[in-house]
Amino acid sequence: MQIGLYLPVVVLSGFWALVLILGPLFVPKSPNRGTIGFLFGMLVGLNVAISDMSTDVFATVGGIKVTIRFPALLFSLTLVSPFCFIRRIEALSAASSVAVILYSIFLLSLVIGYAVPKILSADFVVLHFRLWRPEGLVHCAPILASSLCCQVQVNTIYSSLKSASYYNMKRVLVWAVGFILICYLTAGFFGYIAFYNGPGSTVAGNILNMYPEDFHAAYIRLSFLYTMMASFPLILFPLRTSLHSLLFEEFDNGPLCAEPGLVIPNSRFRWLTAATIAMSVIVSQTTNRVEVILAHTGSLAGALICYVLPAVIHLRAAGTIMTLASGLAICLLLFGFFVLISPILTLLCVDA
């Protein structure tokens, strides 16, 4: 077993454990400790992906073979850092819309440019594909679970809505989760078809590494790089709010129940942003495998804050009355525990 592969897991786990230990000293009974661990892990995963994409784009477009990922990451973050210090999330809505359009174009190019020609080719054999692989489910379940978590964005979305109501909030979340689910299913299924070449071949965890080294692939990587850079300041909004409430505020129920109009002083806003970016950059240099970061982040922090805690809260409120909603909460709780222990299953079963 390679120790370097699990170094980021140890670092992330240590960071989250530090937050869990110090959290009660500042905000007793607050669930935002899990929120901080989840969002920080997502930020580290973005840094890893940005450094990889920047290296590939520089190598293909400029003919410059960048052998060190750190300078490429610093160059990309230099471009995106000014947007991280913007206080109004409405100013980032246009960049987010462009990212959604580019991601849709990426999926269309994957399906039309790579998967469909592979299906129509003469050597396409359906029996070569493995439609059921339990060990792959153990690897992918935390990533899929964490990708469908929108609870941490509730206050950010609510404060940016022109007509803030329960119906509008529900509609935004349903559309967001539906879009993410369709994107993940499309990229996973058609990416597997496009780049799997029969028994003995493997598909990389980062599907963009499977693209050929040409300018068409460079444009795809460049557009995907933009989507990740646009997501960076958006993840910082709830993470910064959670850190501020952990260190300086006294919310009994955590940042998800705080007033959406919470204003962070300018000095705290700036140094929290700078410190979070710097720490995420340092941790991201421990690995170049983004799937490892996302899987363990989704299983450790994401499972608790997004699945286990909501299920426990509902069951505690419902009491001994068993309803359909209570049954769904029990299923959600079991799924959360499965996601929580999935890294252990990966270490004991898959890697062995």
Secondary structure, 3 states (H helix, E strand, C coil): CCHHHHHHHHHHHHHHHHHHHHHHHHCCCCCHHHHHHHHHHHHHHHHHHHHHHHHHHHHHHCCCCCCCHHHHHHHHHHHHHHHHCCCCHHHHHHHHHHHHHHHHHHHHHHHHHHHHHHHHCCCCCHHHCCCCCHHHHHHHHHHHHHHCCCHHHHHHHHHHCCCCCHHHHHHHHHHHHHHHHHHHHHHHHHHHHHHCCCCCCCCCCCHHHHCCCCHHHHHHHHHHHHHHHHHHHHHHHHHHHHHHHHHCCCCCCCHHHCCCCCCCCHHHHHHHHHHHHHHHHHHHCCCCCHHHHHHHHHHHHHHHHHHHHHHHHHHHHHCCCCCHHHHHHHHHHHHHHHHHHHHHHHHHHHCC
